[in-house]
Amino acid sequence: MIKEGNSLPAFDFEKLGVYTGKVYDKKPKFCSHCGFDRVGGIEVLGACNDSLLWECCCCGLRMLKFSKERTLDYLNKARDVFFDKGGKRRYYA
Ligand SMILES: [Zn+2]
């Protein structure tokens, strides 16, 4: 199949459990899907030093903390990060 232009295919945020483009720059007090009042942050090692996404503690819905473009930028930073679980047992400084 030949694609026009040279843009990359759009990243499928639904694979991350993110179904809307709404951005919550602060942790939401309630889940936008089920209304549960406990929402946690998901941190991605190597991506950024804080939560990258929000996740409902009941239904697991994930919500954006940053724009989709910025989220992808952070995820791309972590692309080459790996952990050798068969190697050293201490990972803490
Ligand atoms: Zn929920």
PDB file of the backbone (N, CA, C, O) and the ligand in Angstrom, with CONECT records:
HET     ZN  A 101       1
ATOM      1  N   MET A   1       0.839  -1.185   0.000  1.00  0.00           N
ATOM      2  CA  MET A   1       0.000   0.000   0.000  1.00  0.00           C
ATOM      3  C   MET A   1       0.880   1.242   0.000  1.00  0.00           C
ATOM      4  O   MET A   1       1.802   1.359   0.806  1.00  0.00           O
ATOM      5  N   ILE A   2       0.600   2.135  -0.876  1.00  0.00           N
ATOM      6  CA  ILE A   2       1.368   3.379  -0.979  1.00  0.00           C
ATOM      7  C   ILE A   2       0.657   4.475  -0.198  1.00  0.00           C
ATOM      8  O   ILE A   2      -0.537   4.720  -0.372  1.00  0.00           O
ATOM      9  N   LYS A   3       1.425   5.124   0.666  1.00  0.00           N
ATOM     10  CA  LYS A   3       0.841   6.223   1.435  1.00  0.00           C
ATOM     11  C   LYS A   3       1.298   7.536   0.839  1.00  0.00           C
ATOM     12  O   LYS A   3       2.437   7.676   0.392  1.00  0.00           O
ATOM     13  N   GLU A   4       0.407   8.475   0.841  1.00  0.00           N
ATOM     14  CA  GLU A   4       0.769   9.801   0.343  1.00  0.00           C
ATOM     15  C   GLU A   4       1.481  10.564   1.450  1.00  0.00           C
ATOM     16  O   GLU A   4       1.201  10.375   2.633  1.00  0.00           O
ATOM     17  N   GLY A   5       2.387  11.413   1.056  1.00  0.00           N
ATOM     18  CA  GLY A   5       3.117  12.207   2.029  1.00  0.00           C
ATOM     19  C   GLY A   5       4.147  11.353   2.743  1.00  0.00           C
ATOM     20  O   GLY A   5       4.289  10.163   2.461  1.00  0.00           O
ATOM     21  N   ASN A   6       4.852  11.961   3.653  1.00  0.00           N
ATOM     22  CA  ASN A   6       5.882  11.212   4.370  1.00  0.00           C
ATOM     23  C   ASN A   6       5.638  11.213   5.868  1.00  0.00           C
ATOM     24  O   ASN A   6       6.573  11.030   6.647  1.00  0.00           O
ATOM     25  N   SER A   7       4.398  11.417   6.281  1.00  0.00           N
ATOM     26  CA  SER A   7       4.127  11.415   7.711  1.00  0.00           C
ATOM     27  C   SER A   7       4.034   9.984   8.219  1.00  0.00           C
ATOM     28  O   SER A   7       3.625   9.077   7.494  1.00  0.00           O
ATOM     29  N   LEU A   8       4.419   9.797   9.472  1.00  0.00           N
ATOM     30  CA  LEU A   8       4.355   8.484  10.087  1.00  0.00           C
ATOM     31  C   LEU A   8       2.915   8.177  10.464  1.00  0.00           C
ATOM     32  O   LEU A   8       2.114   9.090  10.665  1.00  0.00           O
ATOM     33  N   PRO A   9       2.584   6.896  10.559  1.00  0.00           N
ATOM     34  CA  PRO A   9       1.229   6.566  11.001  1.00  0.00           C
ATOM     35  C   PRO A   9       0.982   7.108  12.402  1.00  0.00           C
ATOM     36  O   PRO A   9       1.899   7.167  13.221  1.00  0.00           O
ATOM     37  N   ALA A  10      -0.232   7.495  12.671  1.00  0.00           N
ATOM     38  CA  ALA A  10      -0.559   8.057  13.982  1.00  0.00           C
ATOM     39  C   ALA A  10      -0.406   6.986  15.056  1.00  0.00           C
ATOM     40  O   ALA A  10      -0.762   5.826  14.852  1.00  0.00           O
ATOM     41  N   PHE A  11       0.123   7.392  16.187  1.00  0.00           N
ATOM     42  CA  PHE A  11       0.270   6.473  17.319  1.00  0.00           C
ATOM     43  C   PHE A  11      -1.118   6.154  17.871  1.00  0.00           C
ATOM     44  O   PHE A  11      -1.954   7.045  18.017  1.00  0.00           O
ATOM     45  N   ASP A  12      -1.354   4.892  18.172  1.00  0.00           N
ATOM     46  CA  ASP A  12      -2.650   4.460  18.680  1.00  0.00           C
ATOM     47  C   ASP A  12      -2.659   4.557  20.211  1.00  0.00           C
ATOM     48  O   ASP A  12      -2.197   3.651  20.904  1.00  0.00           O
ATOM     49  N   PHE A  13      -3.188   5.661  20.720  1.00  0.00           N
ATOM     50  CA  PHE A  13      -3.223   5.853  22.171  1.00  0.00           C
ATOM     51  C   PHE A  13      -4.151   4.868  22.863  1.00  0.00           C
ATOM     52  O   PHE A  13      -4.038   4.651  24.069  1.00  0.00           O
ATOM     53  N   GLU A  14      -5.054   4.278  22.122  1.00  0.00           N
ATOM     54  CA  GLU A  14      -5.937   3.282  22.736  1.00  0.00           C
ATOM     55  C   GLU A  14      -5.152   2.076  23.220  1.00  0.00           C
ATOM     56  O   GLU A  14      -5.600   1.381  24.131  1.00  0.00           O
ATOM     57  N   LYS A  15      -3.993   1.811  22.634  1.00  0.00           N
ATOM     58  CA  LYS A  15      -3.143   0.722  23.119  1.00  0.00           C
ATOM     59  C   LYS A  15      -2.639   1.011  24.535  1.00  0.00           C
ATOM     60  O   LYS A  15      -2.301   0.094  25.283  1.00  0.00           O
ATOM     61  N   LEU A  16      -2.595   2.291  24.888  1.00  0.00           N
ATOM     62  CA  LEU A  16      -2.187   2.672  26.241  1.00  0.00           C
ATOM     63  C   LEU A  16      -3.381   2.779  27.175  1.00  0.00           C
ATOM     64  O   LEU A  16      -3.216   3.067  28.361  1.00  0.00           O
ATOM     65  N   GLY A  17      -4.568   2.554  26.660  1.00  0.00           N
ATOM     66  CA  GLY A  17      -5.773   2.692  27.487  1.00  0.00           C
ATOM     67  C   GLY A  17      -6.288   4.108  27.536  1.00  0.00           C
ATOM     68  O   GLY A  17      -7.118   4.437  28.384  1.00  0.00           O
ATOM     69  N   VAL A  18      -5.810   4.957  26.637  1.00  0.00           N
ATOM     70  CA  VAL A  18      -6.240   6.357  26.573  1.00  0.00           C
ATOM     71  C   VAL A  18      -7.216   6.489  25.409  1.00  0.00           C
ATOM     72  O   VAL A  18      -6.854   6.248  24.257  1.00  0.00           O
ATOM     73  N   TYR A  19      -8.447   6.870  25.714  1.00  0.00           N
ATOM     74  CA  TYR A  19      -9.479   6.887  24.680  1.00  0.00           C
ATOM     75  C   TYR A  19      -9.959   8.279  24.302  1.00  0.00           C
ATOM     76  O   TYR A  19     -10.758   8.427  23.377  1.00  0.00           O
ATOM     77  N   THR A  20      -9.485   9.295  25.000  1.00  0.00           N
ATOM     78  CA  THR A  20      -9.872  10.654  24.620  1.00  0.00           C
ATOM     79  C   THR A  20      -8.619  11.519  24.556  1.00  0.00           C
ATOM     80  O   THR A  20      -7.571  11.160  25.093  1.00  0.00           O
ATOM     81  N   GLY A  21      -8.743  12.644  23.902  1.00  0.00           N
ATOM     82  CA  GLY A  21      -7.625  13.567  23.810  1.00  0.00           C
ATOM     83  C   GLY A  21      -7.663  14.635  24.881  1.00  0.00           C
ATOM     84  O   GLY A  21      -6.849  15.558  24.875  1.00  0.00           O
ATOM     85  N   LYS A  22      -8.611  14.514  25.805  1.00  0.00           N
ATOM     86  CA  LYS A  22      -8.706  15.526  26.856  1.00  0.00           C
ATOM     87  C   LYS A  22      -7.482  15.457  27.760  1.00  0.00           C
ATOM     88  O   LYS A  22      -7.053  14.377  28.165  1.00  0.00           O
ATOM     89  N   VAL A  23      -6.933  16.613  28.066  1.00  0.00           N
ATOM     90  CA  VAL A  23      -5.714  16.700  28.876  1.00  0.00           C
ATOM     91  C   VAL A  23      -6.075  17.196  30.274  1.00  0.00           C
ATOM     92  O   VAL A  23      -6.773  18.197  30.433  1.00  0.00           O
ATOM     93  N   TYR A  24      -5.581  16.469  31.289  1.00  0.00           N
ATOM     94  CA  TYR A  24      -5.770  16.844  32.690  1.00  0.00           C
ATOM     95  C   TYR A  24      -4.402  17.205  33.237  1.00  0.00           C
ATOM     96  O   TYR A  24      -3.648  16.325  33.650  1.00  0.00           O
ATOM     97  N   ASP A  25      -4.077  18.479  33.246  1.00  0.00           N
ATOM     98  CA  ASP A  25      -2.740  18.863  33.711  1.00  0.00           C
ATOM     99  C   ASP A  25      -2.575  18.632  35.210  1.00  0.00           C
ATOM    100  O   ASP A  25      -1.454  18.499  35.702  1.00  0.00           O
ATOM    101  N   LYS A  26      -3.695  18.584  35.936  1.00  0.00           N
ATOM    102  CA  LYS A  26      -3.646  18.189  37.350  1.00  0.00           C
ATOM    103  C   LYS A  26      -4.434  16.902  37.509  1.00  0.00           C
ATOM    104  O   LYS A  26      -5.355  16.623  36.741  1.00  0.00           O
ATOM    105  N   LYS A  27      -4.063  16.123  38.511  1.00  0.00           N
ATOM    106  CA  LYS A  27      -4.720  14.829  38.702  1.00  0.00           C
ATOM    107  C   LYS A  27      -6.219  15.031  38.881  1.00  0.00           C
ATOM    108  O   LYS A  27      -6.650  15.772  39.765  1.00  0.00           O
ATOM    109  N   PRO A  28      -7.014  14.369  38.038  1.00  0.00           N
ATOM    110  CA  PRO A  28      -8.462  14.531  38.163  1.00  0.00           C
ATOM    111  C   PRO A  28      -8.971  13.951  39.481  1.00  0.00           C
ATOM    112  O   PRO A  28      -8.444  12.957  39.982  1.00  0.00           O
ATOM    113  N   LYS A  29      -9.986  14.576  40.025  1.00  0.00           N
ATOM    114  CA  LYS A  29     -10.552  14.082  41.292  1.00  0.00           C
ATOM    115  C   LYS A  29     -11.460  12.888  41.051  1.00  0.00           C
ATOM    116  O   LYS A  29     -11.680  12.076  41.949  1.00  0.00           O
ATOM    117  N   PHE A  30     -11.983  12.784  39.849  1.00  0.00           N
ATOM    118  CA  PHE A  30     -12.886  11.692  39.519  1.00  0.00           C
ATOM    119  C   PHE A  30     -12.533  11.143  38.137  1.00  0.00           C
ATOM    120  O   PHE A  30     -12.042  11.863  37.268  1.00  0.00           O
ATOM    121  N   CYS A  31     -12.797   9.857  37.965  1.00  0.00           N
ATOM    122  CA  CYS A  31     -12.622   9.229  36.661  1.00  0.00           C
ATOM    123  C   CYS A  31     -13.690   9.754  35.707  1.00  0.00           C
ATOM    124  O   CYS A  31     -14.861   9.870  36.068  1.00  0.00           O
ATOM    125  N   SER A  32     -13.275  10.065  34.504  1.00  0.00           N
ATOM    126  CA  SER A  32     -14.232  10.596  33.535  1.00  0.00           C
ATOM    127  C   SER A  32     -15.139   9.509  32.978  1.00  0.00           C
ATOM    128  O   SER A  32     -16.136   9.814  32.324  1.00  0.00           O
ATOM    129  N   HIS A  33     -14.807   8.243  33.229  1.00  0.00           N
ATOM    130  CA  HIS A  33     -15.624   7.133  32.724  1.00  0.00           C
ATOM    131  C   HIS A  33     -16.589   6.599  33.779  1.00  0.00           C
ATOM    132  O   HIS A  33     -17.797   6.540  33.547  1.00  0.00           O
ATOM    133  N   CYS A  34     -16.054   6.208  34.946  1.00  0.00           N
ATOM    134  CA  CYS A  34     -16.903   5.566  35.954  1.00  0.00           C
ATOM    135  C   CYS A  34     -17.204   6.460  37.145  1.00  0.00           C
ATOM    136  O   CYS A  34     -18.063   6.125  37.960  1.00  0.00           O
ATOM    137  N   GLY A  35     -16.521   7.583  37.265  1.00  0.00           N
ATOM    138  CA  GLY A  35     -16.795   8.509  38.357  1.00  0.00           C
ATOM    139  C   GLY A  35     -16.106   8.153  39.666  1.00  0.00           C
ATOM    140  O   GLY A  35     -16.319   8.824  40.676  1.00  0.00           O
ATOM    141  N   PHE A  36     -15.276   7.095  39.665  1.00  0.00           N
ATOM    142  CA  PHE A  36     -14.571   6.714  40.890  1.00  0.00           C
ATOM    143  C   PHE A  36     -13.686   7.855  41.347  1.00  0.00           C
ATOM    144  O   PHE A  36     -13.142   8.600  40.532  1.00  0.00           O
ATOM    145  N   ASP A  37     -13.545   7.989  42.676  1.00  0.00           N
ATOM    146  CA  ASP A  37     -12.841   9.162  43.198  1.00  0.00           C
ATOM    147  C   ASP A  37     -11.380   8.902  43.564  1.00  0.00           C
ATOM    148  O   ASP A  37     -10.785   9.667  44.323  1.00  0.00           O
ATOM    149  N   ARG A  38     -10.809   7.837  43.033  1.00  0.00           N
ATOM    150  CA  ARG A  38      -9.373   7.611  43.245  1.00  0.00           C
ATOM    151  C   ARG A  38      -8.701   7.451  41.893  1.00  0.00           C
ATOM    152  O   ARG A  38      -8.962   6.506  41.148  1.00  0.00           O
ATOM    153  N   VAL A  39      -7.840   8.390  41.603  1.00  0.00           N
ATOM    154  CA  VAL A  39      -7.086   8.380  40.349  1.00  0.00           C
ATOM    155  C   VAL A  39      -5.611   8.472  40.707  1.00  0.00           C
ATOM    156  O   VAL A  39      -5.205   9.316  41.506  1.00  0.00           O
ATOM    157  N   GLY A  40      -4.820   7.603  40.113  1.00  0.00           N
ATOM    158  CA  GLY A  40      -3.389   7.598  40.384  1.00  0.00           C
ATOM    159  C   GLY A  40      -2.591   8.046  39.180  1.00  0.00           C
ATOM    160  O   GLY A  40      -3.124   8.205  38.082  1.00  0.00           O
ATOM    161  N   GLY A  41      -1.306   8.245  39.404  1.00  0.00           N
ATOM    162  CA  GLY A  41      -0.423   8.635  38.320  1.00  0.00           C
ATOM    163  C   GLY A  41       0.416   7.449  37.865  1.00  0.00           C
ATOM    164  O   GLY A  41       0.798   6.605  38.675  1.00  0.00           O
ATOM    165  N   ILE A  42       0.697   7.389  36.588  1.00  0.00           N
ATOM    166  CA  ILE A  42       1.572   6.356  36.038  1.00  0.00           C
ATOM    167  C   ILE A  42       2.879   7.014  35.644  1.00  0.00           C
ATOM    168  O   ILE A  42       2.914   7.945  34.840  1.00  0.00           O
ATOM    169  N   GLU A  43       3.963   6.500  36.235  1.00  0.00           N
ATOM    170  CA  GLU A  43       5.284   7.006  35.880  1.00  0.00           C
ATOM    171  C   GLU A  43       5.953   6.035  34.925  1.00  0.00           C
ATOM    172  O   GLU A  43       5.818   4.821  35.075  1.00  0.00           O
ATOM    173  N   VAL A  44       6.650   6.545  33.974  1.00  0.00           N
ATOM    174  CA  VAL A  44       7.381   5.726  33.012  1.00  0.00           C
ATOM    175  C   VAL A  44       8.860   6.051  33.172  1.00  0.00           C
ATOM    176  O   VAL A  44       9.308   7.157  32.869  1.00  0.00           O
ATOM    177  N   LEU A  45       9.610   5.058  33.656  1.00  0.00           N
ATOM    178  CA  LEU A  45      11.039   5.284  33.873  1.00  0.00           C
ATOM    179  C   LEU A  45      11.726   5.687  32.584  1.00  0.00           C
ATOM    180  O   LEU A  45      11.538   5.067  31.537  1.00  0.00           O
ATOM    181  N   GLY A  46      12.512   6.721  32.677  1.00  0.00           N
ATOM    182  CA  GLY A  46      13.249   7.191  31.517  1.00  0.00           C
ATOM    183  C   GLY A  46      12.492   8.200  30.683  1.00  0.00           C
ATOM    184  O   GLY A  46      13.065   8.835  29.798  1.00  0.00           O
ATOM    185  N   ALA A  47      11.196   8.354  30.959  1.00  0.00           N
ATOM    186  CA  ALA A  47      10.398   9.284  30.157  1.00  0.00           C
ATOM    187  C   ALA A  47      10.402  10.673  30.780  1.00  0.00           C
ATOM    188  O   ALA A  47      10.838  11.637  30.151  1.00  0.00           O
ATOM    189  N   CYS A  48       9.925  10.776  31.994  1.00  0.00           N
ATOM    190  CA  CYS A  48       9.943  12.048  32.702  1.00  0.00           C
ATOM    191  C   CYS A  48       9.974  11.764  34.196  1.00  0.00           C
ATOM    192  O   CYS A  48       9.769  10.629  34.624  1.00  0.00           O
ATOM    193  N   ASN A  49      10.230  12.797  34.982  1.00  0.00           N
ATOM    194  CA  ASN A  49      10.431  12.613  36.421  1.00  0.00           C
ATOM    195  C   ASN A  49       9.146  12.685  37.222  1.00  0.00           C
ATOM    196  O   ASN A  49       9.193  12.853  38.441  1.00  0.00           O
ATOM    197  N   ASP A  50       8.046  12.567  36.595  1.00  0.00           N
ATOM    198  CA  ASP A  50       6.762  12.652  37.284  1.00  0.00           C
ATOM    199  C   ASP A  50       5.783  11.749  36.533  1.00  0.00           C
ATOM    200  O   ASP A  50       6.163  11.044  35.598  1.00  0.00           O
ATOM    201  N   SER A  51       4.549  11.780  36.946  1.00  0.00           N
ATOM    202  CA  SER A  51       3.546  10.961  36.266  1.00  0.00           C
ATOM    203  C   SER A  51       3.425  11.376  34.812  1.00  0.00           C
ATOM    204  O   SER A  51       3.465  12.561  34.480  1.00  0.00           O
ATOM    205  N   LEU A  52       3.275  10.380  33.953  1.00  0.00           N
ATOM    206  CA  LEU A  52       3.097  10.646  32.528  1.00  0.00           C
ATOM    207  C   LEU A  52       1.621  10.573  32.145  1.00  0.00           C
ATOM    208  O   LEU A  52       1.153  11.293  31.263  1.00  0.00           O
ATOM    209  N   LEU A  53       0.901   9.687  32.828  1.00  0.00           N
ATOM    210  CA  LEU A  53      -0.528   9.513  32.566  1.00  0.00           C
ATOM    211  C   LEU A  53      -1.251   9.404  33.896  1.00  0.00           C
ATOM    212  O   LEU A  53      -0.632   9.180  34.936  1.00  0.00           O
ATOM    213  N   TRP A  54      -2.556   9.564  33.853  1.00  0.00           N
ATOM    214  CA  TRP A  54      -3.415   9.319  35.025  1.00  0.00           C
ATOM    215  C   TRP A  54      -4.169   8.026  34.783  1.00  0.00           C
ATOM    216  O   TRP A  54      -4.492   7.688  33.644  1.00  0.00           O
ATOM    217  N   GLU A  55      -4.447   7.306  35.858  1.00  0.00           N
ATOM    218  CA  GLU A  55      -5.188   6.052  35.717  1.00  0.00           C
ATOM    219  C   GLU A  55      -6.226   5.928  36.823  1.00  0.00           C
ATOM    220  O   GLU A  55      -5.932   6.166  37.995  1.00  0.00           O
ATOM    221  N   CYS A  56      -7.434   5.556  36.441  1.00  0.00           N
ATOM    222  CA  CYS A  56      -8.504   5.313  37.404  1.00  0.00           C
ATOM    223  C   CYS A  56      -8.182   4.048  38.187  1.00  0.00           C
ATOM    224  O   CYS A  56      -7.845   3.023  37.594  1.00  0.00           O
ATOM    225  N   CYS A  57      -8.283   4.107  39.509  1.00  0.00           N
ATOM    226  CA  CYS A  57      -7.991   2.945  40.357  1.00  0.00           C
ATOM    227  C   CYS A  57      -9.125   1.933  40.330  1.00  0.00           C
ATOM    228  O   CYS A  57      -8.983   0.853  40.902  1.00  0.00           O
ATOM    229  N   CYS A  58     -10.235   2.239  39.694  1.00  0.00           N
ATOM    230  CA  CYS A  58     -11.353   1.296  39.625  1.00  0.00           C
ATOM    231  C   CYS A  58     -11.414   0.644  38.247  1.00  0.00           C
ATOM    232  O   CYS A  58     -11.262  -0.573  38.138  1.00  0.00           O
ATOM    233  N   CYS A  59     -11.632   1.419  37.208  1.00  0.00           N
ATOM    234  CA  CYS A  59     -11.849   0.824  35.881  1.00  0.00           C
ATOM    235  C   CYS A  59     -10.581   0.772  35.036  1.00  0.00           C
ATOM    236  O   CYS A  59     -10.564   0.110  33.998  1.00  0.00           O
ATOM    237  N   GLY A  60      -9.528   1.450  35.454  1.00  0.00           N
ATOM    238  CA  GLY A  60      -8.276   1.399  34.722  1.00  0.00           C
ATOM    239  C   GLY A  60      -8.174   2.353  33.550  1.00  0.00           C
ATOM    240  O   GLY A  60      -7.175   2.353  32.831  1.00  0.00           O
ATOM    241  N   LEU A  61      -9.197   3.165  33.352  1.00  0.00           N
ATOM    242  CA  LEU A  61      -9.125   4.161  32.275  1.00  0.00           C
ATOM    243  C   LEU A  61      -7.902   5.047  32.484  1.00  0.00           C
ATOM    244  O   LEU A  61      -7.615   5.490  33.597  1.00  0.00           O
ATOM    245  N   ARG A  62      -7.206   5.289  31.415  1.00  0.00           N
ATOM    246  CA  ARG A  62      -6.042   6.172  31.487  1.00  0.00           C
ATOM    247  C   ARG A  62      -6.346   7.490  30.805  1.00  0.00           C
ATOM    248  O   ARG A  62      -7.009   7.535  29.769  1.00  0.00           O
ATOM    249  N   MET A  63      -5.857   8.548  31.396  1.00  0.00           N
ATOM    250  CA  MET A  63      -6.118   9.894  30.898  1.00  0.00           C
ATOM    251  C   MET A  63      -4.803  10.632  30.681  1.00  0.00           C
ATOM    252  O   MET A  63      -3.808  10.386  31.363  1.00  0.00           O
ATOM    253  N   LEU A  64      -4.828  11.526  29.727  1.00  0.00           N
ATOM    254  CA  LEU A  64      -3.621  12.273  29.378  1.00  0.00           C
ATOM    255  C   LEU A  64      -3.303  13.326  30.430  1.00  0.00           C
ATOM    256  O   LEU A  64      -4.195  13.995  30.951  1.00  0.00           O
ATOM    257  N   LYS A  65      -2.026  13.459  30.728  1.00  0.00           N
ATOM    258  CA  LYS A  65      -1.566  14.574  31.552  1.00  0.00           C
ATOM    259  C   LYS A  65      -1.009  15.687  30.659  1.00  0.00           C
ATOM    260  O   LYS A  65      -1.066  16.871  30.993  1.00  0.00           O
ATOM    261  N   PHE A  66      -0.478  15.269  29.533  1.00  0.00           N
ATOM    262  CA  PHE A  66       0.089  16.197  28.563  1.00  0.00           C
ATOM    263  C   PHE A  66      -0.610  15.990  27.227  1.00  0.00           C
ATOM    264  O   PHE A  66      -1.356  15.026  27.054  1.00  0.00           O
ATOM    265  N   SER A  67      -0.374  16.876  26.305  1.00  0.00           N
ATOM    266  CA  SER A  67      -0.920  16.691  24.962  1.00  0.00           C
ATOM    267  C   SER A  67      -0.390  15.377  24.390  1.00  0.00           C
ATOM    268  O   SER A  67       0.624  14.854  24.852  1.00  0.00           O
ATOM    269  N   LYS A  68      -1.071  14.859  23.401  1.00  0.00           N
ATOM    270  CA  LYS A  68      -0.614  13.610  22.784  1.00  0.00           C
ATOM    271  C   LYS A  68       0.791  13.764  22.218  1.00  0.00           C
ATOM    272  O   LYS A  68       1.613  12.856  22.335  1.00  0.00           O
ATOM    273  N   GLU A  69       1.067  14.903  21.609  1.00  0.00           N
ATOM    274  CA  GLU A  69       2.389  15.126  21.020  1.00  0.00           C
ATOM    275  C   GLU A  69       3.473  15.103  22.102  1.00  0.00           C
ATOM    276  O   GLU A  69       4.520  14.478  21.934  1.00  0.00           O
ATOM    277  N   ARG A  70       3.204  15.790  23.206  1.00  0.00           N
ATOM    278  CA  ARG A  70       4.196  15.853  24.273  1.00  0.00           C
ATOM    279  C   ARG A  70       4.352  14.484  24.941  1.00  0.00           C
ATOM    280  O   ARG A  70       5.461  14.093  25.307  1.00  0.00           O
ATOM    281  N   THR A  71       3.251  13.761  25.099  1.00  0.00           N
ATOM    282  CA  THR A  71       3.319  12.415  25.673  1.00  0.00           C
ATOM    283  C   THR A  71       4.203  11.522  24.811  1.00  0.00           C
ATOM    284  O   THR A  71       5.024  10.765  25.328  1.00  0.00           O
ATOM    285  N   LEU A  72       4.035  11.614  23.506  1.00  0.00           N
ATOM    286  CA  LEU A  72       4.882  10.814  22.604  1.00  0.00           C
ATOM    287  C   LEU A  72       6.342  11.221  22.704  1.00  0.00           C
ATOM    288  O   LEU A  72       7.233  10.373  22.654  1.00  0.00           O
ATOM    289  N   ASP A  73       6.590  12.519  22.847  1.00  0.00           N
ATOM    290  CA  ASP A  73       7.971  12.976  23.017  1.00  0.00           C
ATOM    291  C   ASP A  73       8.596  12.327  24.250  1.00  0.00           C
ATOM    292  O   ASP A  73       9.731  11.852  24.206  1.00  0.00           O
ATOM    293  N   TYR A  74       7.842  12.314  25.350  1.00  0.00           N
ATOM    294  CA  TYR A  74       8.360  11.688  26.576  1.00  0.00           C
ATOM    295  C   TYR A  74       8.570  10.192  26.377  1.00  0.00           C
ATOM    296  O   TYR A  74       9.595   9.647  26.786  1.00  0.00           O
ATOM    297  N   LEU A  75       7.615   9.536  25.758  1.00  0.00           N
ATOM    298  CA  LEU A  75       7.752   8.092  25.536  1.00  0.00           C
ATOM    299  C   LEU A  75       8.952   7.779  24.657  1.00  0.00           C
ATOM    300  O   LEU A  75       9.649   6.789  24.882  1.00  0.00           O
ATOM    301  N   ASN A  76       9.191   8.605  23.674  1.00  0.00           N
ATOM    302  CA  ASN A  76      10.347   8.386  22.798  1.00  0.00           C
ATOM    303  C   ASN A  76      11.656   8.524  23.556  1.00  0.00           C
ATOM    304  O   ASN A  76      12.647   7.884  23.204  1.00  0.00           O
ATOM    305  N   LYS A  77      11.671   9.364  24.608  1.00  0.00           N
ATOM    306  CA  LYS A  77      12.878   9.490  25.428  1.00  0.00           C
ATOM    307  C   LYS A  77      13.209   8.174  26.112  1.00  0.00           C
ATOM    308  O   LYS A  77      14.378   7.868  26.348  1.00  0.00           O
ATOM    309  N   ALA A  78      12.178   7.396  26.433  1.00  0.00           N
ATOM    310  CA  ALA A  78      12.377   6.139  27.163  1.00  0.00           C
ATOM    311  C   ALA A  78      12.581   4.954  26.233  1.00  0.00           C
ATOM    312  O   ALA A  78      12.751   3.825  26.693  1.00  0.00           O
ATOM    313  N   ARG A  79      12.566   5.198  24.944  1.00  0.00           N
ATOM    314  CA  ARG A  79      12.621   4.110  23.969  1.00  0.00           C
ATOM    315  C   ARG A  79      13.837   3.214  24.141  1.00  0.00           C
ATOM    316  O   ARG A  79      13.730   1.994  24.012  1.00  0.00           O
ATOM    317  N   ASP A  80      14.989   3.801  24.430  1.00  0.00           N
ATOM    318  CA  ASP A  80      16.225   3.016  24.516  1.00  0.00           C
ATOM    319  C   ASP A  80      16.581   2.587  25.931  1.00  0.00           C
ATOM    320  O   ASP A  80      17.648   2.018  26.163  1.00  0.00           O
ATOM    321  N   VAL A  81      15.689   2.858  26.877  1.00  0.00           N
ATOM    322  CA  VAL A  81      15.965   2.479  28.264  1.00  0.00           C
ATOM    323  C   VAL A  81      15.619   1.006  28.445  1.00  0.00           C
ATOM    324  O   VAL A  81      14.559   0.551  28.015  1.00  0.00           O
ATOM    325  N   PHE A  82      16.506   0.277  29.075  1.00  0.00           N
ATOM    326  CA  PHE A  82      16.199  -1.121  29.384  1.00  0.00           C
ATOM    327  C   PHE A  82      16.818  -1.481  30.728  1.00  0.00           C
ATOM    328  O   PHE A  82      17.726  -0.806  31.214  1.00  0.00           O
ATOM    329  N   PHE A  83      16.318  -2.536  31.306  1.00  0.00           N
ATOM    330  CA  PHE A  83      16.809  -2.985  32.592  1.00  0.00           C
ATOM    331  C   PHE A  83      17.222  -4.437  32.458  1.00  0.00           C
ATOM    332  O   PHE A  83      16.488  -5.260  31.910  1.00  0.00           O
ATOM    333  N   ASP A  84      18.388  -4.735  32.958  1.00  0.00           N
ATOM    334  CA  ASP A  84      18.906  -6.093  32.903  1.00  0.00           C
ATOM    335  C   ASP A  84      18.491  -6.822  34.181  1.00  0.00           C
ATOM    336  O   ASP A  84      19.191  -6.757  35.191  1.00  0.00           O
ATOM    337  N   LYS A  85      17.384  -7.495  34.136  1.00  0.00           N
ATOM    338  CA  LYS A  85      16.888  -8.168  35.339  1.00  0.00           C
ATOM    339  C   LYS A  85      17.766  -9.340  35.735  1.00  0.00           C
ATOM    340  O   LYS A  85      17.714  -9.781  36.884  1.00  0.00           O
ATOM    341  N   GLY A  86      18.569  -9.857  34.821  1.00  0.00           N
ATOM    342  CA  GLY A  86      19.453 -10.958  35.154  1.00  0.00           C
ATOM    343  C   GLY A  86      20.783 -10.493  35.721  1.00  0.00           C
ATOM    344  O   GLY A  86      21.608 -11.310  36.131  1.00  0.00           O
ATOM    345  N   GLY A  87      20.990  -9.195  35.746  1.00  0.00           N
ATOM    346  CA  GLY A  87      22.260  -8.659  36.192  1.00  0.00           C
ATOM    347  C   GLY A  87      22.239  -8.276  37.663  1.00  0.00           C
ATOM    348  O   GLY A  87      21.816  -9.060  38.512  1.00  0.00           O
ATOM    349  N   LYS A  88      22.681  -7.108  37.949  1.00  0.00           N
ATOM    350  CA  LYS A  88      22.761  -6.658  39.332  1.00  0.00           C
ATOM    351  C   LYS A  88      21.388  -6.683  39.987  1.00  0.00           C
ATOM    352  O   LYS A  88      20.367  -6.422  39.350  1.00  0.00           O
ATOM    353  N   ARG A  89      21.392  -7.000  41.253  1.00  0.00           N
ATOM    354  CA  ARG A  89      20.134  -7.078  41.993  1.00  0.00           C
ATOM    355  C   ARG A  89      19.790  -5.754  42.674  1.00  0.00           C
ATOM    356  O   ARG A  89      18.645  -5.524  43.062  1.00  0.00           O
ATOM    357  N   ARG A  90      20.769  -4.909  42.812  1.00  0.00           N
ATOM    358  CA  ARG A  90      20.485  -3.626  43.467  1.00  0.00           C
ATOM    359  C   ARG A  90      20.399  -2.544  42.401  1.00  0.00           C
ATOM    360  O   ARG A  90      21.349  -2.308  41.655  1.00  0.00           O
ATOM    361  N   TYR A  91      19.278  -1.913  42.343  1.00  0.00           N
ATOM    362  CA  TYR A  91      19.072  -0.865  41.351  1.00  0.00           C
ATOM    363  C   TYR A  91      19.019   0.505  42.004  1.00  0.00           C
ATOM    364  O   TYR A  91      18.787   1.509  41.331  1.00  0.00           O
ATOM    365  N   TYR A  92      19.233   0.550  43.313  1.00  0.00           N
ATOM    366  CA  TYR A  92      19.075   1.808  44.017  1.00  0.00           C
ATOM    367  C   TYR A  92      20.427   2.402  44.375  1.00  0.00           C
ATOM    368  O   TYR A  92      21.372   1.668  44.666  1.00  0.00           O
ATOM    369  N   ALA A  93      20.522   3.687  44.356  1.00  0.00           N
ATOM    370  CA  ALA A  93      21.778   4.365  44.709  1.00  0.00           C
ATOM    371  C   ALA A  93      21.981   4.319  46.204  1.00  0.00           C
ATOM    372  O   ALA A  93      22.979   4.834  46.708  1.00  0.00           O
TER     373      ALA A  93
HETATM  374 ZN    ZN A 101     -12.902   4.704  36.211  1.00  0.00          ZN2+
END
